[in-house]
Structure formats: C-alpha cells, structure tokens
C-alpha cells in the first residue's frame, strides 16, 4: 500500500468517527435538555450544588 492510500483510508475513518461523535453529541444534548435544544427546562440533571454536609469534625479522646 502506498503512503497516500494509507492516509486517505485513515482520513476516511477519522471522518466517519467524527460524524458519529457529532450525531451522538446532538442526541445526548437533545435528551438532556441542553439550552436551545427544546428540552423541558433547558438545564441538565444537576440543578444546584450542596454545601458542606457538616461542620469540622470533632475528635474526642476516649476517657475510660
């Protein structure tokens, strides 16, 4: 095989995978309600972040 045919086969494979990735990203964006995709709220599954669950942990020495 010549160098050009190797490169063209590689380029074809890259183009095919790039198109598949674009289709996958478009489907997942539509499913997750990304902004501009017409989703229910235009947001992802995470709506807000939580703060720290508790304060600084207090260690006590065992007394007995």
MMTF fields as JSON, N, C-alpha, C and O atoms, coordinates in Angstrom:
{
  "mmtfVersion": "1.0.0",
  "mmtfProducer": "UNKNOWN",
  "numBonds": 255,
  "numAtoms": 256,
  "numGroups": 64,
  "numChains": 1,
  "numModels": 1,
  "chainsPerModel": [1],
  "groupsPerChain": [64],
  "chainIdList": ["A"],
  "bondAtomList": [4, 2, 8, 6, 12, 10, 16, 14, 20, 18, 24, 22, 28, 26, 32, 30, 36, 34, 40, 38, 44, 42, 48, 46, 52, 50, 56, 54, 60, 58, 64, 62, 68, 66, 72, 70, 76, 74, 80, 78, 84, 82, 88, 86, 92, 90, 96, 94, 100, 98, 104, 102, 108, 106, 112, 110, 116, 114, 120, 118, 124, 122, 128, 126, 132, 130, 136, 134, 140, 138, 144, 142, 148, 146, 152, 150, 156, 154, 160, 158, 164, 162, 168, 166, 172, 170, 176, 174, 180, 178, 184, 182, 188, 186, 192, 190, 196, 194, 200, 198, 204, 202, 208, 206, 212, 210, 216, 214, 220, 218, 224, 222, 228, 226, 232, 230, 236, 234, 240, 238, 244, 242, 248, 246, 252, 250],
  "bondOrderList": [1, 1, 1, 1, 1, 1, 1, 1, 1, 1, 1, 1, 1, 1, 1, 1, 1, 1, 1, 1, 1, 1, 1, 1, 1, 1, 1, 1, 1, 1, 1, 1, 1, 1, 1, 1, 1, 1, 1, 1, 1, 1, 1, 1, 1, 1, 1, 1, 1, 1, 1, 1, 1, 1, 1, 1, 1, 1, 1, 1, 1, 1, 1],
  "groupList": [{"groupName": "UNK", "atomNameList": ["N", "CA", "C", "O"], "elementList": ["N", "C", "C", "O"], "formalChargeList": [0, 0, 0, 0], "bondAtomList": [1, 0, 2, 1, 3, 2], "bondOrderList": [1, 1, 2], "singleLetterCode": "X", "chemCompType": "L-PEPTIDE LINKING"}],
  "groupTypeList": [0, 0, 0, 0, 0, 0, 0, 0, 0, 0, 0, 0, 0, 0, 0, 0, 0, 0, 0, 0, 0, 0, 0, 0, 0, 0, 0, 0, 0, 0, 0, 0, 0, 0, 0, 0, 0, 0, 0, 0, 0, 0, 0, 0, 0, 0, 0, 0, 0, 0, 0, 0, 0, 0, 0, 0, 0, 0, 0, 0, 0, 0, 0, 0],
  "groupIdList": [1, 2, 3, 4, 5, 6, 7, 8, 9, 10, 11, 12, 13, 14, 15, 16, 17, 18, 19, 20, 21, 22, 23, 24, 25, 26, 27, 28, 29, 30, 31, 32, 33, 34, 35, 36, 37, 38, 39, 40, 41, 42, 43, 44, 45, 46, 47, 48, 49, 50, 51, 52, 53, 54, 55, 56, 57, 58, 59, 60, 61, 62, 63, 64],
  "secStructList": [7, 7, 2, 2, 2, 2, 2, 2, 2, 2, 2, 2, 2, 2, 2, 2, 2, 2, 2, 2, 2, 2, 2, 2, 2, 2, 2, 2, 2, 2, 2, 2, 6, 7, 6, 6, 6, 6, 7, 1, 1, 1, 7, 7, 1, 7, 7, 7, 7, 7, 7, 7, 1, 1, 1, 7, 7, 7, 7, 7, 7, 7, 7, 7],
  "xCoordList": [0.842, 0.0, 0.886, 1.904, 0.512, 1.308, 0.931, -0.073, 1.771, 1.553, 0.254, -0.445, -0.076, -1.299, -2.55, -3.489, -2.578, -3.768, -3.933, -5.057, -2.813, -2.902, -3.5, -4.359, -3.035, -3.536, -5.002, -5.77, -5.401, -6.796, -7.714, -8.817, -7.27, -8.072, -8.179, -9.236, -7.081, -7.086, -7.999, -8.744, -7.935, -8.791, -10.263, -11.112, -10.568, -11.956, -12.46, -13.586, -11.628, -12.025, -12.235, -13.198, -11.316, -11.456, -12.739, -13.438, -13.048, -14.263, -15.504, -16.469, -15.477, -16.623, -16.843, -17.975, -15.752, -15.88, -16.305, -17.075, -15.812, -16.19, -17.679, -18.345, -18.205, -19.641, -20.466, -21.497, -20.009, -20.733, -20.72, -21.721, -19.593, -19.499, -20.412, -21.045, -20.485, -21.382, -22.838, -23.619, -23.213, -24.59, -24.863, -25.928, -23.898, -24.069, -24.231, -25.113, -23.387, -23.477, -24.79, -25.364, -25.268, -26.537, -27.694, -28.605, -27.665, -28.732, -28.702, -29.752, -27.508, -27.439, -27.804, -28.385, -27.476, -27.843, -29.354, -29.932, -29.997, -31.45, -32.124, -33.148, -31.557, -32.141, -31.993, -32.898, -30.858, -30.595, -31.17, -31.046, -31.782, -32.393, -31.382, -31.518, -30.382, -29.38, -30.031, -31.036, -29.47, -30.052, -30.149, -29.191, -31.305, -31.51, -31.953, -32.185, -32.08, -32.468, -33.952, -34.444, -34.668, -36.098, -36.418, -37.493, -35.507, -35.721, -36.735, -37.176, -37.12, -38.165, -37.815, -38.655, -36.607, -36.237, -34.979, -34.592, -34.337, -33.111, -31.948, -31.019, -31.979, -30.903, -30.597, -31.38, -29.472, -29.078, -29.734, -30.677, -29.235, -29.804, -29.42, -30.127, -28.32, -27.861, -28.399, -28.079, -29.212, -29.849, -29.173, -29.338, -28.442, -27.767, -26.734, -26.768, -25.825, -24.806, -25.14, -25.796, -24.69, -24.901, -23.686, -22.566, -23.92, -22.825, -22.201, -22.496, -21.36, -20.727, -21.794, -22.726, -21.665, -22.666, -22.656, -23.709, -21.528, -21.453, -20.284, -19.556, -20.117, -19.002, -17.719, -17.648, -16.702, -15.429, -15.605, -16.251, -15.044, -15.221, -14.472, -13.331, -15.136, -14.547, -14.084, -14.877, -12.798, -12.251, -12.168, -11.683, -12.649, -12.598, -11.764, -11.83, -10.994, -10.16, -11.018, -11.879, -10.783, -11.563, -11.196, -10.019, -12.22, -11.953, -12.327, -13.182, -11.717, -12.037, -11.785, -12.031],
  "yCoordList": [-1.175, 0.0, 1.237, 1.272, 2.232, 3.452, 4.356, 4.152, 5.35, 6.272, 7.058, 7.306, 7.451, 8.223, 7.416, 7.938, 6.159, 5.351, 5.062, 4.943, 4.949, 4.773, 6.016, 5.924, 7.188, 8.441, 8.654, 9.109, 8.329, 8.546, 7.594, 7.977, 6.363, 5.427, 5.906, 5.803, 6.428, 6.959, 8.178, 8.332, 9.045, 10.235, 9.857, 10.484, 8.836, 8.379, 7.857, 8.151, 7.085, 6.543, 7.668, 7.659, 8.64, 9.772, 10.547, 10.943, 10.762, 11.497, 10.729, 11.32, 9.416, 8.59, 8.651, 8.799, 8.538, 8.606, 10.0, 10.133, 11.041, 12.408, 12.634, 13.26, 12.126, 12.26, 11.505, 11.997, 10.306, 9.524, 10.235, 10.232, 10.84, 11.563, 12.785, 13.086, 13.485, 14.639, 14.219, 14.903, 13.095, 12.595, 12.215, 12.518, 11.552, 11.141, 12.363, 12.391, 13.368, 14.572, 15.309, 15.851, 15.338, 16.005, 15.272, 15.908, 13.944, 13.17, 13.347, 13.514, 13.312, 13.448, 14.863, 15.045, 15.864, 17.241, 17.406, 18.086, 16.799, 16.896, 16.142, 16.584, 15.01, 14.193, 14.866, 14.784, 15.531, 16.139, 17.535, 18.144, 18.051, 19.37, 20.489, 21.426, 20.415, 21.469, 22.758, 22.711, 23.901, 25.168, 25.225, 24.911, 25.626, 25.73, 24.441, 24.417, 23.361, 22.084, 21.805, 20.779, 22.69, 22.489, 21.515, 20.916, 21.349, 20.442, 21.006, 22.143, 20.246, 20.682, 21.955, 22.847, 22.062, 23.243, 23.901, 24.967, 23.297, 23.857, 23.719, 24.526, 22.705, 22.504, 21.023, 20.182, 20.717, 19.33, 18.733, 19.299, 17.597, 16.893, 17.549, 17.392, 18.275, 18.906, 20.327, 21.136, 20.635, 21.943, 22.868, 24.083, 22.36, 23.192, 22.373, 21.142, 23.054, 22.333, 22.383, 23.309, 21.396, 21.336, 21.914, 21.852, 22.471, 22.956, 21.793, 20.631, 22.109, 21.074, 20.371, 21.012, 19.077, 18.298, 18.613, 18.585, 18.904, 19.201, 20.123, 20.523, 20.452, 21.304, 20.506, 19.358, 21.134, 20.449, 19.318, 19.492, 18.177, 17.012, 17.198, 17.66, 16.83, 16.983, 15.619, 14.684, 15.52, 14.265, 14.354, 15.341, 13.303, 13.264, 12.089, 10.996, 12.335, 11.282, 10.35, 10.801, 9.065, 8.093, 8.212, 8.236, 8.287, 8.528, 7.323, 7.424, 6.22, 5.12, 3.774, 2.787],
  "zCoordList": [0.0, 0.0, 0.0, 0.691, -0.756, -0.795, 0.378, 1.06, 0.578, 1.698, 1.536, 2.518, 0.3, 0.069, 0.374, 0.974, -0.027, 0.226, 1.714, 2.202, 2.441, 3.898, 4.539, 5.416, 4.089, 4.658, 4.324, 5.171, 3.097, 2.73, 3.492, 3.881, 3.707, 4.494, 5.933, 6.557, 6.452, 7.815, 7.91, 8.878, 6.892, 6.89, 6.79, 7.425, 5.998, 5.884, 7.223, 7.626, 7.912, 9.209, 10.218, 10.985, 10.205, 11.128, 10.855, 11.787, 9.581, 9.225, 9.66, 10.146, 9.486, 9.874, 11.385, 11.846, 12.159, 13.614, 14.065, 15.016, 13.392, 13.755, 13.529, 14.353, 12.413, 12.138, 13.172, 13.629, 13.541, 14.544, 15.891, 16.606, 16.238, 17.505, 17.504, 18.517, 16.385, 16.3, 16.441, 17.103, 15.822, 15.969, 17.42, 17.957, 18.053, 19.451, 20.351, 21.21, 20.158, 20.982, 20.754, 21.699, 19.528, 19.238, 19.909, 20.437, 19.893, 20.534, 22.042, 22.663, 22.648, 24.101, 24.532, 25.602, 23.726, 24.06, 24.004, 24.852, 23.025, 22.918, 24.055, 24.574, 24.441, 25.501, 26.862, 27.692, 27.101, 28.401, 28.536, 29.599, 27.511, 27.607, 27.631, 28.417, 26.797, 26.735, 26.241, 25.531, 26.608, 26.163, 24.647, 23.941, 24.158, 22.727, 22.075, 20.866, 22.84, 22.245, 22.421, 21.951, 23.083, 23.262, 24.373, 24.382, 25.304, 26.424, 27.393, 27.222, 28.407, 29.332, 30.09, 30.203, 30.607, 31.372, 30.839, 31.32, 29.864, 29.333, 30.286, 30.249, 31.143, 32.1, 32.21, 31.77, 32.79, 32.973, 34.197, 34.749, 34.615, 35.753, 37.075, 38.07, 37.097, 38.328, 38.365, 37.494, 39.367, 39.438, 40.427, 40.326, 41.351, 42.32, 43.063, 43.04, 43.718, 44.463, 45.939, 46.416, 46.635, 48.073, 48.777, 48.268, 49.939, 50.752, 51.509, 51.233, 52.44, 53.251, 54.081, 54.565, 54.245, 54.959, 56.446, 57.082, 57.0, 58.421, 58.698, 57.789, 59.964, 60.335, 60.424, 59.983, 61.004, 61.17, 62.164, 63.197, 61.864, 62.716, 64.026, 64.052, 65.107, 66.428, 66.929, 67.042, 67.225, 67.736, 69.251, 69.803, 69.918, 71.382, 71.833, 71.271, 72.84, 73.383, 74.226, 74.982, 74.095, 74.859, 76.338, 76.699, 77.184, 78.609, 79.455, 80.336, 79.205, 80.09, 79.568, 80.261]
}
